[in-house]
Amino acid sequence: MYFDTHAHYDSSKFQEDRDEVLRAVYDAGVTLIVDPGDTVERSKNAVALAQKCGHVYAAVGVHPEEWETWTDTSIAELRTLAQQPKVVAIGEIGLDYYWDKEHIELQKTMFRAQIELALELDLPIIVHDREAHGDCLAIALDYPALRGVFHCFSGSAEMAKELLKRGWYLGFDGPITYKNAVKALEVIRVCPRDRMLLETDSPYLSPVPNRGKRNDSRNLPYIAEVIAREAGMTLEEVASQTMENGKRLFRIGEIA
């Protein structure tokens, strides 16, 4: 059984067949999913989906690319959402300097405000870090009690070691299957087994051999195969260990 700890089934890309896909991924052995929001409105959709679908849980947050949606009421709205049943994290939050270098200070303000909300509510966070490694690491380390996962980790092995020794988890996605994934493979080799999470980021980042197609959680075994090879594990060990890790981080017991 697999746990996809990051998949956006609230996305409009699943509008036509969401229920069918969610049934199919469950039948394929993906028995737990976390769906992170990226705006307040889409966080509401993620919460509604989690409440409807037994094997789906939600995270709520505002993604750094969505800075235009950030208002004076965003934190209050997220606080209310975060207290709904089956909300297990604040996310997807963080910094993105690939798409937007003009609103860096606003991104940092959003990131810190949502971190402080997570600490207030005793929830882990799901961090989006794209070409902002130094600032993401510095901000995360400003909050020693903070815990969570660096989603689709793309930093160096040295950065990974700094996070790991402070109790963070690392999420591995489709890009570890790509030909240019040299740095990612180094990170897998230094990551303890109890800190790895499997993610798809569906509908994005499909792994080889399905790169370029809409992604869904049935592609997790392709990601797990790479981790198994690099970490000296069997596929079954990767599935079992990452399931245990995800349940521990997000405090999820047996599904209802």
DRENPA-3360 file (N, C-alpha, C; in nm, 2 decimals, always signed):
BEGIN
1 = MYFDTHAH = +0.08/-0.12/+0.00/+0.00/+0.00/+0.00/+0.09/+0.13/+0.00 ~ +0.04/+0.23/-0.07/+0.12/+0.35/-0.08/+0.04/+0.47/-0.02 ~ +0.12/+0.57/+0.02/+0.07/+0.70/+0.07/+0.12/+0.81/-0.02 ~ +0.04/+0.87/-0.10/+0.08/+0.99/-0.18/+0.06/+1.11/-0.09 ~ +0.17/+1.17/-0.04/+0.16/+1.27/+0.06/+0.14/+1.41/-0.01 ~ +0.13/+1.42/-0.14/+0.11/+1.55/-0.21/+0.05/+1.53/-0.34 ~ -0.08/+1.55/-0.35/-0.15/+1.54/-0.48/-0.27/+1.63/-0.49 ~ -0.28/+1.71/-0.59/-0.38/+1.81/-0.60/-0.50/+1.76/-0.68;
9 = YDSSKFQE = -0.58/+1.68/-0.62/-0.70/+1.63/-0.68/-0.81/+1.73/-0.68 ~ -0.80/+1.84/-0.61/-0.89/+1.95/-0.62/-0.87/+2.03/-0.75 ~ -0.76/+2.00/-0.83/-0.73/+2.07/-0.95/-0.84/+2.06/-1.06 ~ -0.86/+2.16/-1.13/-0.96/+2.16/-1.24/-0.92/+2.05/-1.35 ~ -0.79/+2.01/-1.35/-0.75/+1.90/-1.45/-0.82/+1.77/-1.42 ~ -0.88/+1.76/-1.30/-0.95/+1.63/-1.27/-1.10/+1.66/-1.26 ~ -1.14/+1.77/-1.32/-1.29/+1.80/-1.31/-1.38/+1.70/-1.37 ~ -1.33/+1.64/-1.48/-1.42/+1.55/-1.56/-1.43/+1.41/-1.50;
17 = DRDEVLRA = -1.32/+1.37/-1.43/-1.32/+1.23/-1.39/-1.26/+1.21/-1.25 ~ -1.27/+1.31/-1.16/-1.21/+1.31/-1.03/-1.25/+1.18/-0.95 ~ -1.38/+1.15/-0.94/-1.43/+1.04/-0.86/-1.37/+0.91/-0.91 ~ -1.37/+0.90/-1.05/-1.32/+0.77/-1.11/-1.17/+0.75/-1.08 ~ -1.10/+0.86/-1.09/-0.95/+0.85/-1.07/-0.92/+0.82/-0.93 ~ -0.99/+0.88/-0.83/-0.97/+0.85/-0.69/-1.01/+0.71/-0.66 ~ -1.11/+0.65/-0.72/-1.14/+0.51/-0.70/-1.03/+0.42/-0.75 ~ -0.99/+0.46/-0.87/-0.89/+0.38/-0.94/-0.75/+0.38/-0.87;
25 = VYDAGVTL = -0.71/+0.49/-0.81/-0.59/+0.49/-0.74/-0.60/+0.41/-0.61 ~ -0.71/+0.42/-0.55/-0.73/+0.34/-0.42/-0.73/+0.19/-0.46 ~ -0.79/+0.15/-0.57/-0.79/+0.01/-0.61/-0.65/-0.03/-0.65 ~ -0.57/+0.06/-0.69/-0.43/+0.03/-0.73/-0.34/+0.02/-0.61 ~ -0.39/+0.05/-0.49/-0.31/+0.03/-0.37/-0.26/+0.16/-0.30 ~ -0.31/+0.28/-0.35/-0.28/+0.41/-0.29/-0.39/+0.44/-0.19 ~ -0.37/+0.40/-0.07/-0.48/+0.40/+0.03/-0.48/+0.53/+0.12 ~ -0.38/+0.62/+0.10/-0.38/+0.75/+0.17/-0.33/+0.85/+0.08;
33 = IVDPGDTV = -0.39/+0.97/+0.08/-0.35/+1.09/+0.00/-0.37/+1.21/+0.08 ~ -0.27/+1.31/+0.07/-0.29/+1.44/+0.12/-0.30/+1.54/+0.01 ~ -0.41/+1.61/+0.01/-0.44/+1.71/-0.10/-0.41/+1.85/-0.04 ~ -0.30/+1.92/-0.08/-0.28/+2.05/-0.03/-0.34/+2.16/-0.11 ~ -0.40/+2.26/-0.04/-0.45/+2.38/-0.11/-0.34/+2.47/-0.15 ~ -0.37/+2.56/-0.25/-0.27/+2.66/-0.28/-0.33/+2.80/-0.29 ~ -0.46/+2.82/-0.26/-0.52/+2.95/-0.23/-0.63/+2.92/-0.12 ~ -0.69/+3.02/-0.07/-0.79/+3.00/+0.03/-0.91/+2.92/-0.04;
41 = ERSKNAVA = -0.95/+2.96/-0.16/-1.06/+2.90/-0.22/-1.03/+2.75/-0.25 ~ -0.91/+2.72/-0.31/-0.88/+2.59/-0.34/-0.85/+2.50/-0.21 ~ -0.81/+2.57/-0.11/-0.80/+2.50/+0.02/-0.94/+2.45/+0.07 ~ -1.04/+2.54/+0.05/-1.18/+2.50/+0.08/-1.22/+2.37/+0.00 ~ -1.18/+2.37/-0.13/-1.21/+2.26/-0.22/-1.14/+2.13/-0.17 ~ -1.01/+2.15/-0.12/-0.94/+2.03/-0.07/-1.00/+1.98/+0.05 ~ -1.05/+2.06/+0.14/-1.12/+2.02/+0.27/-1.25/+1.95/+0.23 ~ -1.32/+2.00/+0.14/-1.45/+1.94/+0.10/-1.42/+1.80/+0.04;
49 = LAQKCGHV = -1.32/+1.79/-0.04/-1.29/+1.66/-0.10/-1.25/+1.56/+0.00 ~ -1.17/+1.60/+0.10/-1.12/+1.51/+0.21/-1.24/+1.47/+0.29 ~ -1.34/+1.55/+0.31/-1.46/+1.51/+0.39/-1.55/+1.42/+0.32 ~ -1.54/+1.42/+0.18/-1.62/+1.34/+0.10/-1.56/+1.20/+0.08 ~ -1.42/+1.20/+0.07/-1.35/+1.08/+0.03/-1.27/+1.02/+0.14 ~ -1.29/+0.90/+0.18/-1.24/+0.84/+0.30/-1.09/+0.84/+0.31 ~ -1.02/+0.82/+0.19/-0.87/+0.80/+0.20/-0.80/+0.93/+0.16 ~ -0.87/+1.04/+0.15/-0.81/+1.17/+0.12/-0.81/+1.26/+0.25;
57 = YAAVGVHP = -0.70/+1.32/+0.28/-0.68/+1.43/+0.38/-0.64/+1.56/+0.31 ~ -0.66/+1.67/+0.39/-0.63/+1.80/+0.33/-0.52/+1.87/+0.40 ~ -0.46/+1.96/+0.33/-0.38/+2.07/+0.39/-0.43/+2.20/+0.34 ~ -0.41/+2.31/+0.41/-0.47/+2.44/+0.37/-0.35/+2.54/+0.37 ~ -0.35/+2.62/+0.27/-0.25/+2.73/+0.26/-0.26/+2.81/+0.13 ~ -0.17/+2.91/+0.13/-0.16/+2.99/+0.01/-0.02/+2.98/-0.05 ~ -0.01/+2.93/-0.17/+0.12/+2.91/-0.24/+0.18/+3.04/-0.27 ~ +0.32/+3.05/-0.28/+0.38/+3.17/-0.31/+0.35/+3.23/-0.44;
65 = EEWETWTD = +0.32/+3.15/-0.54/+0.28/+3.20/-0.67/+0.15/+3.27/-0.67 ~ +0.07/+3.24/-0.56/-0.07/+3.30/-0.55/-0.07/+3.42/-0.47 ~ +0.04/+3.50/-0.47/+0.05/+3.62/-0.38/-0.07/+3.72/-0.41 ~ -0.12/+3.72/-0.53/-0.23/+3.81/-0.56/-0.35/+3.78/-0.49 ~ -0.37/+3.66/-0.44/-0.49/+3.63/-0.37/-0.48/+3.66/-0.22 ~ -0.36/+3.69/-0.17/-0.34/+3.71/-0.03/-0.40/+3.84/+0.02 ~ -0.48/+3.84/+0.13/-0.55/+3.96/+0.18/-0.53/+3.96/+0.33 ~ -0.58/+4.07/+0.39/-0.58/+4.08/+0.53/-0.66/+3.97/+0.61;
73 = TSIAELRT = -0.75/+3.91/+0.54/-0.83/+3.81/+0.60/-0.78/+3.66/+0.58 ~ -0.67/+3.65/+0.50/-0.63/+3.51/+0.46/-0.60/+3.42/+0.58 ~ -0.52/+3.48/+0.67/-0.49/+3.39/+0.79/-0.61/+3.35/+0.87 ~ -0.70/+3.44/+0.89/-0.82/+3.41/+0.96/-0.90/+3.30/+0.89 ~ -0.91/+3.31/+0.76/-0.98/+3.21/+0.68/-0.91/+3.08/+0.69 ~ -0.78/+3.08/+0.68/-0.70/+2.95/+0.69/-0.71/+2.89/+0.83 ~ -0.71/+2.98/+0.93/-0.73/+2.93/+1.07/-0.86/+2.85/+1.08 ~ -0.97/+2.90/+1.03/-1.10/+2.84/+1.04/-1.09/+2.71/+0.96;
81 = LAQQPKVV = -1.04/+2.71/+0.84/-1.03/+2.59/+0.76/-0.95/+2.48/+0.83 ~ -0.83/+2.52/+0.89/-0.74/+2.43/+0.94/-0.80/+2.35/+1.06 ~ -0.91/+2.40/+1.12/-0.97/+2.33/+1.23/-1.08/+2.24/+1.19 ~ -1.10/+2.22/+1.06/-1.20/+2.13/+1.00/-1.15/+1.99/+1.01 ~ -1.25/+1.89/+1.01/-1.20/+1.75/+1.02/-1.11/+1.71/+0.90 ~ -1.01/+1.63/+0.92/-0.92/+1.58/+0.82/-0.83/+1.68/+0.76 ~ -0.81/+1.79/+0.83/-0.70/+1.88/+0.79/-0.58/+1.85/+0.87 ~ -0.47/+1.81/+0.80/-0.35/+1.76/+0.87/-0.22/+1.84/+0.86;
89 = AIGEIGLD = -0.23/+1.96/+0.79/-0.11/+2.04/+0.77/-0.15/+2.18/+0.71 ~ -0.05/+2.27/+0.72/-0.06/+2.40/+0.66/+0.03/+2.39/+0.53 ~ -0.03/+2.41/+0.42/+0.05/+2.40/+0.29/-0.04/+2.39/+0.17 ~ +0.00/+2.43/+0.07/+0.14/+2.43/+0.02/+0.19/+2.58/+0.03 ~ +0.29/+2.60/+0.11/+0.34/+2.73/+0.14/+0.49/+2.74/+0.11 ~ +0.55/+2.86/+0.10/+0.69/+2.87/+0.08/+0.73/+2.98/+0.00 ~ +0.84/+2.96/-0.08/+0.90/+3.07/-0.17/+0.92/+3.01/-0.31 ~ +0.90/+3.09/-0.41/+0.92/+3.06/-0.55/+0.99/+3.17/-0.62;
97 = YYWDKEHI = +1.12/+3.16/-0.64/+1.19/+3.27/-0.71/+1.21/+3.24/-0.86 ~ +1.15/+3.12/-0.91/+1.16/+3.09/-1.05/+1.05/+3.17/-1.13 ~ +0.93/+3.17/-1.08/+0.82/+3.24/-1.14/+0.81/+3.39/-1.11 ~ +0.86/+3.42/-0.99/+0.83/+3.56/-0.94/+0.95/+3.61/-0.86 ~ +1.02/+3.70/-0.91/+1.13/+3.77/-0.83/+1.09/+3.91/-0.79 ~ +0.97/+3.95/-0.82/+0.93/+4.09/-0.80/+0.86/+4.10/-0.66 ~ +0.81/+3.99/-0.60/+0.74/+4.00/-0.48/+0.80/+3.92/-0.37 ~ +0.93/+3.91/-0.37/+1.00/+3.83/-0.27/+0.96/+3.86/-0.13;
105 = ELQKTMFR = +0.96/+3.99/-0.09/+0.92/+4.03/+0.04/+0.78/+3.99/+0.08 ~ +0.69/+4.00/-0.01/+0.55/+3.96/+0.02/+0.55/+3.81/+0.03 ~ +0.62/+3.73/-0.05/+0.63/+3.59/-0.03/+0.68/+3.55/+0.10 ~ +0.78/+3.62/+0.15/+0.84/+3.59/+0.28/+0.74/+3.62/+0.39 ~ +0.66/+3.73/+0.38/+0.56/+3.77/+0.47/+0.45/+3.66/+0.48 ~ +0.41/+3.61/+0.36/+0.31/+3.51/+0.36/+0.36/+3.38/+0.42 ~ +0.48/+3.35/+0.39/+0.54/+3.22/+0.44/+0.55/+3.23/+0.60 ~ +0.60/+3.34/+0.65/+0.62/+3.35/+0.79/+0.48/+3.35/+0.86;
113 = AQIELALE = +0.38/+3.42/+0.81/+0.25/+3.42/+0.87/+0.19/+3.28/+0.88 ~ +0.21/+3.20/+0.77/+0.15/+3.07/+0.77/+0.23/+2.97/+0.86 ~ +0.36/+2.99/+0.87/+0.44/+2.91/+0.96/+0.39/+2.94/+1.10 ~ +0.37/+3.07/+1.14/+0.32/+3.10/+1.27/+0.18/+3.04/+1.30 ~ +0.10/+3.04/+1.20/-0.03/+2.97/+1.21/-0.02/+2.82/+1.24 ~ +0.07/+2.76/+1.17/+0.10/+2.62/+1.19/+0.15/+2.59/+1.33 ~ +0.24/+2.68/+1.38/+0.28/+2.66/+1.52/+0.17/+2.68/+1.62 ~ +0.09/+2.78/+1.59/-0.03/+2.81/+1.68/-0.12/+2.69/+1.69;
121 = LDLPIIVH = -0.14/+2.62/+1.58/-0.23/+2.51/+1.57/-0.17/+2.37/+1.59 ~ -0.03/+2.37/+1.61/+0.04/+2.25/+1.62/+0.03/+2.16/+1.50 ~ +0.05/+2.21/+1.39/+0.04/+2.14/+1.26/+0.17/+2.14/+1.19 ~ +0.21/+2.04/+1.11/+0.32/+2.05/+1.03/+0.29/+2.13/+0.91 ~ +0.40/+2.17/+0.83/+0.38/+2.25/+0.71/+0.44/+2.17/+0.59 ~ +0.39/+2.21/+0.48/+0.43/+2.15/+0.35/+0.50/+2.27/+0.27 ~ +0.63/+2.26/+0.25/+0.70/+2.37/+0.19/+0.73/+2.35/+0.04 ~ +0.69/+2.46/-0.03/+0.73/+2.47/-0.17/+0.85/+2.56/-0.18;
129 = DREAHGDC = +0.96/+2.51/-0.23/+1.09/+2.58/-0.24/+1.14/+2.56/-0.39 ~ +1.13/+2.67/-0.46/+1.18/+2.66/-0.60/+1.28/+2.78/-0.62 ~ +1.40/+2.74/-0.64/+1.51/+2.84/-0.66/+1.52/+2.94/-0.55 ~ +1.48/+2.90/-0.43/+1.48/+2.99/-0.31/+1.54/+2.91/-0.19 ~ +1.64/+2.82/-0.22/+1.69/+2.73/-0.11/+1.74/+2.80/+0.01 ~ +1.82/+2.90/-0.01/+1.89/+2.97/+0.10/+1.78/+3.04/+0.19 ~ +1.69/+3.11/+0.13/+1.59/+3.18/+0.21/+1.49/+3.09/+0.27 ~ +1.45/+2.98/+0.20/+1.36/+2.88/+0.26/+1.43/+2.81/+0.39;
137 = LAIALDYP = +1.55/+2.78/+0.37/+1.62/+2.71/+0.48/+1.64/+2.81/+0.60 ~ +1.68/+2.93/+0.57/+1.70/+3.03/+0.68/+1.57/+3.06/+0.76 ~ +1.46/+3.07/+0.68/+1.33/+3.10/+0.75/+1.28/+2.98/+0.83 ~ +1.30/+2.86/+0.77/+1.26/+2.74/+0.85/+1.34/+2.72/+0.98 ~ +1.47/+2.76/+0.97/+1.55/+2.74/+1.09/+1.53/+2.85/+1.19 ~ +1.46/+2.95/+1.15/+1.42/+3.06/+1.25/+1.32/+3.01/+1.35 ~ +1.25/+2.89/+1.32/+1.15/+2.84/+1.40/+1.18/+2.70/+1.45 ~ +1.26/+2.68/+1.55/+1.31/+2.55/+1.59/+1.20/+2.45/+1.62;
145 = ALRGVFHC = +1.09/+2.49/+1.66/+0.98/+2.39/+1.69/+0.90/+2.35/+1.57 ~ +0.93/+2.41/+1.46/+0.86/+2.38/+1.33/+0.89/+2.24/+1.28 ~ +0.79/+2.17/+1.23/+0.82/+2.05/+1.16/+0.74/+2.04/+1.03 ~ +0.78/+1.95/+0.94/+0.71/+1.94/+0.82/+0.79/+1.87/+0.71 ~ +0.76/+1.90/+0.59/+0.82/+1.84/+0.47/+0.86/+1.94/+0.37 ~ +0.98/+1.93/+0.31/+1.01/+2.01/+0.19/+0.97/+1.93/+0.08 ~ +0.86/+1.97/+0.02/+0.79/+1.90/-0.10/+0.88/+1.91/-0.22 ~ +0.89/+1.79/-0.29/+0.96/+1.78/-0.42/+1.10/+1.84/-0.40;
153 = FSGSAEMA = +1.17/+1.79/-0.30/+1.30/+1.85/-0.26/+1.40/+1.86/-0.37 ~ +1.45/+1.98/-0.39/+1.54/+2.01/-0.51/+1.67/+2.07/-0.46 ~ +1.69/+2.08/-0.33/+1.81/+2.14/-0.28/+1.93/+2.04/-0.28 ~ +2.04/+2.08/-0.23/+2.16/+2.00/-0.23/+2.16/+1.90/-0.11 ~ +2.25/+1.80/-0.12/+2.27/+1.71/-0.01/+2.31/+1.78/+0.12 ~ +2.38/+1.88/+0.11/+2.42/+1.96/+0.23/+2.30/+2.03/+0.29 ~ +2.21/+2.08/+0.21/+2.09/+2.14/+0.27/+2.00/+2.04/+0.33 ~ +1.99/+1.92/+0.26/+1.91/+1.81/+0.31/+1.96/+1.77/+0.45;
161 = KELLKRGW = +2.09/+1.76/+0.47/+2.15/+1.72/+0.60/+2.11/+1.82/+0.71 ~ +2.11/+1.95/+0.67/+2.08/+2.05/+0.77/+1.93/+2.04/+0.82 ~ +1.84/+2.01/+0.72/+1.70/+1.99/+0.75/+1.68/+1.86/+0.83 ~ +1.74/+1.75/+0.79/+1.72/+1.62/+0.85/+1.77/+1.62/+0.99 ~ +1.88/+1.69/+1.03/+1.92/+1.68/+1.16/+1.83/+1.76/+1.26 ~ +1.74/+1.84/+1.20/+1.64/+1.92/+1.27/+1.50/+1.86/+1.27 ~ +1.49/+1.74/+1.22/+1.37/+1.66/+1.22/+1.28/+1.68/+1.10 ~ +1.32/+1.74/+0.99/+1.24/+1.76/+0.88/+1.23/+1.63/+0.79;
169 = YLGFDGPI = +1.13/+1.63/+0.71/+1.11/+1.52/+0.61/+1.13/+1.57/+0.47 ~ +1.17/+1.49/+0.38/+1.19/+1.53/+0.24/+1.10/+1.45/+0.15 ~ +1.03/+1.52/+0.06/+0.94/+1.46/-0.04/+1.01/+1.44/-0.17 ~ +0.98/+1.32/-0.22/+1.04/+1.28/-0.35/+0.93/+1.25/-0.45 ~ +0.95/+1.31/-0.57/+0.85/+1.31/-0.68/+0.90/+1.26/-0.81 ~ +0.82/+1.28/-0.92/+0.86/+1.23/-1.05/+1.00/+1.28/-1.10 ~ +1.04/+1.40/-1.07/+1.17/+1.44/-1.12/+1.29/+1.35/-1.08 ~ +1.28/+1.27/-0.98/+1.39/+1.18/-0.95/+1.41/+1.07/-1.05;
177 = TYKNAVKA = +1.31/+1.06/-1.14/+1.32/+0.96/-1.25/+1.38/+1.01/-1.37 ~ +1.40/+1.15/-1.38/+1.45/+1.21/-1.50/+1.60/+1.19/-1.51 ~ +1.65/+1.20/-1.64/+1.79/+1.18/-1.67/+1.88/+1.28/-1.59 ~ +1.84/+1.40/-1.57/+1.92/+1.50/-1.50/+1.91/+1.50/-1.35 ~ +1.86/+1.39/-1.29/+1.84/+1.39/-1.15/+1.96/+1.35/-1.07 ~ +2.08/+1.40/-1.10/+2.20/+1.36/-1.03/+2.19/+1.41/-0.88 ~ +2.16/+1.53/-0.86/+2.16/+1.59/-0.73/+2.05/+1.52/-0.64 ~ +1.94/+1.49/-0.70/+1.83/+1.43/-0.63/+1.87/+1.29/-0.58;
185 = LEVIRVCP = +1.95/+1.22/-0.66/+1.99/+1.08/-0.62/+2.09/+1.09/-0.51 ~ +2.17/+1.19/-0.50/+2.26/+1.21/-0.39/+2.18/+1.24/-0.26 ~ +2.08/+1.31/-0.27/+1.99/+1.34/-0.16/+1.93/+1.21/-0.10 ~ +1.88/+1.13/-0.19/+1.82/+1.00/-0.15/+1.92/+0.92/-0.07 ~ +2.04/+0.92/-0.12/+2.14/+0.84/-0.05/+2.18/+0.89/+0.09 ~ +2.16/+1.02/+0.12/+2.19/+1.07/+0.25/+2.06/+1.08/+0.34 ~ +1.95/+1.05/+0.28/+1.82/+1.06/+0.36/+1.79/+0.94/+0.44 ~ +1.78/+0.95/+0.57/+1.74/+0.83/+0.65/+1.60/+0.77/+0.60;
193 = RDRMLLET = +1.59/+0.65/+0.62/+1.46/+0.58/+0.57/+1.34/+0.64/+0.64 ~ +1.36/+0.68/+0.76/+1.24/+0.73/+0.84/+1.21/+0.88/+0.81 ~ +1.27/+0.94/+0.71/+1.24/+1.08/+0.68/+1.20/+1.10/+0.53 ~ +1.18/+0.99/+0.46/+1.14/+0.99/+0.32/+0.99/+0.99/+0.30 ~ +0.94/+1.07/+0.21/+0.80/+1.07/+0.18/+0.78/+1.05/+0.03 ~ +0.68/+0.98/-0.02/+0.65/+0.97/-0.16/+0.54/+1.07/-0.19 ~ +0.56/+1.13/-0.31/+0.47/+1.23/-0.36/+0.46/+1.22/-0.51 ~ +0.34/+1.26/-0.56/+0.33/+1.27/-0.71/+0.32/+1.42/-0.75;
201 = DSPYLSPV = +0.26/+1.51/-0.67/+0.23/+1.64/-0.71/+0.13/+1.64/-0.83 ~ +0.05/+1.53/-0.83/-0.06/+1.52/-0.94/-0.14/+1.65/-0.94 ~ -0.18/+1.70/-1.06/-0.16/+1.64/-1.19/-0.03/+1.67/-1.26 ~ +0.07/+1.72/-1.19/+0.19/+1.77/-1.25/+0.30/+1.67/-1.23 ~ +0.42/+1.69/-1.29/+0.54/+1.62/-1.27/+0.53/+1.47/-1.28 ~ +0.47/+1.42/-1.39/+0.46/+1.28/-1.41/+0.60/+1.22/-1.42 ~ +0.63/+1.10/-1.36/+0.76/+1.04/-1.38/+0.77/+0.97/-1.51 ~ +0.90/+0.94/-1.55/+0.93/+0.85/-1.66/+0.87/+0.71/-1.62;
209 = PNRGKRND = +0.80/+0.64/-1.70/+0.78/+0.66/-1.85/+0.66/+0.74/-1.89 ~ +0.59/+0.81/-1.80/+0.47/+0.88/-1.83/+0.49/+1.03/-1.83 ~ +0.61/+1.08/-1.84/+0.64/+1.22/-1.84/+0.56/+1.29/-1.96 ~ +0.50/+1.40/-1.92/+0.43/+1.48/-2.02/+0.28/+1.45/-2.02 ~ +0.24/+1.34/-1.95/+0.10/+1.31/-1.94/+0.05/+1.36/-1.80 ~ -0.09/+1.37/-1.79/-0.14/+1.40/-1.66/-0.10/+1.30/-1.55 ~ -0.06/+1.35/-1.44/-0.01/+1.26/-1.34/-0.12/+1.22/-1.25 ~ -0.11/+1.10/-1.19/-0.20/+1.06/-1.07/-0.12/+0.96/-0.99;
217 = SRNLPYIA = -0.18/+0.93/-0.88/-0.11/+0.85/-0.77/-0.07/+0.71/-0.82 ~ -0.13/+0.66/-0.92/-0.09/+0.53/-0.97/+0.06/+0.52/-1.02 ~ +0.12/+0.64/-1.04/+0.26/+0.65/-1.08/+0.36/+0.64/-0.96 ~ +0.31/+0.63/-0.84/+0.40/+0.63/-0.73/+0.50/+0.51/-0.74 ~ +0.47/+0.39/-0.79/+0.57/+0.29/-0.79/+0.70/+0.33/-0.88 ~ +0.68/+0.41/-0.98/+0.80/+0.45/-1.06/+0.89/+0.53/-0.97 ~ +0.84/+0.62/-0.88/+0.92/+0.70/-0.79/+0.98/+0.61/-0.69 ~ +0.90/+0.52/-0.64/+0.95/+0.43/-0.53/+1.06/+0.34/-0.58;
225 = EVIAREAG = +1.06/+0.30/-0.71/+1.16/+0.21/-0.77/+1.30/+0.28/-0.76 ~ +1.30/+0.41/-0.79/+1.43/+0.49/-0.79/+1.48/+0.49/-0.64 ~ +1.39/+0.52/-0.55/+1.43/+0.53/-0.41/+1.49/+0.39/-0.36 ~ +1.42/+0.29/-0.40/+1.46/+0.15/-0.37/+1.60/+0.12/-0.42 ~ +1.63/+0.16/-0.54/+1.76/+0.14/-0.60/+1.87/+0.22/-0.53 ~ +1.84/+0.34/-0.51/+1.95/+0.43/-0.45/+1.97/+0.41/-0.30 ~ +1.86/+0.37/-0.23/+1.87/+0.35/-0.08/+1.89/+0.21/-0.04 ~ +1.90/+0.12/-0.14/+1.93/-0.02/-0.10/+1.81/-0.09/-0.04;
233 = MTLEEVAS = +1.69/-0.06/-0.08/+1.57/-0.11/-0.02/+1.49/-0.19/-0.13 ~ +1.40/-0.27/-0.09/+1.30/-0.33/-0.18/+1.19/-0.23/-0.21 ~ +1.11/-0.26/-0.31/+1.00/-0.17/-0.34/+0.90/-0.18/-0.23 ~ +0.88/-0.30/-0.17/+0.79/-0.32/-0.06/+0.83/-0.24/+0.06 ~ +0.96/-0.24/+0.09/+1.01/-0.17/+0.20/+0.99/-0.02/+0.19 ~ +1.01/+0.03/+0.06/+0.99/+0.18/+0.04/+0.84/+0.21/+0.06 ~ +0.75/+0.13/+0.01/+0.61/+0.16/+0.03/+0.57/+0.15/+0.17 ~ +0.62/+0.05/+0.25/+0.58/+0.04/+0.39/+0.64/+0.15/+0.47;
241 = QTMENGKR = +0.77/+0.18/+0.45/+0.84/+0.29/+0.53/+0.78/+0.42/+0.50 ~ +0.75/+0.46/+0.38/+0.70/+0.59/+0.35/+0.55/+0.60/+0.40 ~ +0.48/+0.49/+0.40/+0.35/+0.49/+0.46/+0.36/+0.53/+0.61 ~ +0.45/+0.46/+0.68/+0.47/+0.48/+0.82/+0.51/+0.63/+0.84 ~ +0.60/+0.68/+0.76/+0.66/+0.81/+0.78/+0.55/+0.92/+0.76 ~ +0.47/+0.90/+0.66/+0.36/+0.99/+0.63/+0.26/+1.00/+0.74 ~ +0.22/+0.88/+0.79/+0.12/+0.87/+0.90/+0.18/+0.94/+1.03 ~ +0.31/+0.92/+1.05/+0.37/+0.99/+1.17/+0.37/+1.14/+1.15;
249 = LFRIGEIA = +0.42/+1.19/+1.04/+0.42/+1.33/+1.02/+0.29/+1.40/+1.03 ~ +0.19/+1.34/+0.96/+0.06/+1.40/+0.95/-0.04/+1.35/+1.06 ~ +0.01/+1.27/+1.15/-0.07/+1.21/+1.26/-0.20/+1.15/+1.21 ~ -0.19/+1.06/+1.12/-0.30/+0.99/+1.06/-0.30/+0.85/+1.11 ~ -0.41/+0.81/+1.17/-0.43/+0.67/+1.22/-0.49/+0.59/+1.10 ~ -0.55/+0.48/+1.14/-0.61/+0.40/+1.03/-0.73/+0.47/+0.97 ~ -0.74/+0.46/+0.84/-0.85/+0.54/+0.77/-0.98/+0.48/+0.81 ~ -1.08/+0.57/+0.81/-1.21/+0.53/+0.85/-1.28/+0.45/+0.74;
% end
